[in-house]
């Protein structure tokens, strides 16, 4: 973070949006012990295909360094500036560069453009096929969410609430959108969601905005939750998790007891449920899956929010956002376990221990393979075989 921002943000307390109580201090600061893992009879055979190291992983600063996939290649980075391209089929290196940049957000990938954000308020673009740096641009504060690109514009979310539109070829600033943020927030930012010329952004004060990718003009703003409450923690309303656009709807979750579906063209509220999640939602057809802040895993009907089932056996385990994997969803926990849960009934089907003090972000599913990057920088690939009898 640049020094000139420190006076303006001196009172800001940033908490880790994925498992903030854990990262705030040691285990004794957490009043609730993680649930013990239950025994079950596996019904799905899961095998590790390969694993490889990709540097030193994450430190404890809440960086959002999640692996990204494009055209048979996985891209991953560590907090010391190592940027790696890996063959998604077998884990072999395609290329690796040591930039020594303090990466905090990314990679973002679009075609041959690979983008990273840094702690120092900079955005770097690399050639995805070679790792060659193409350009860099300065923004106003730390970039925690992966930059996204559409229509020749790179959209960058900064921790101070500003959104930048940069020329994808040169990095030149095209526009800037400014939005205030509360004094107390979770440490994390929802990645920009770009669809049909519009950038959808979730904010720390509980608002969702839609802005034009072309010129940064505000199209609509909707307040999902307010920052009211008796204490500072009660007022946390961050929308830091993945937003989803499906059909004509925008699905959004907030840390403060609100999961909602909005009309993407206007922001009009279609339905809501009182469920808290800082990690966001995942959708497959009509199914909506999410992990709430207490460690419950939910399956809902994305059309109306009707509950299909709720699994409460992973409470206080600091869960990732779920990923759909065939007829299952997969969540990771802070102790480094991956849990396969049946989409139909919410029962456990398989479990794998990846270790590494939990995961850098949610599992990534591409075709029949699931990828998971641990906080210690180990990248794993898994595939599932025939169901067990």
Helices and strands as residue ranges (DSSP letters): H 3-9, E 13-16, H 20-24, G 27-29, E 44-53, E 64-65, E 68-70, E 73-77, E 82-87, E 93-98, E 103-110, E 113-118, E 122-127, E 133-138, E 148-150, E 153-157, E 163-167, E 173-177, E 184-187, E 193-195, E 198-202, E 207-212, E 218-223, E 244-246, E 249-254, E 258-263, E 269-273, E 282-284, E 287-291, E 297-301, E 307-311, E 323-325, E 328-332, E 337-342, E 348-353, E 364-366, E 369-373, E 378-387
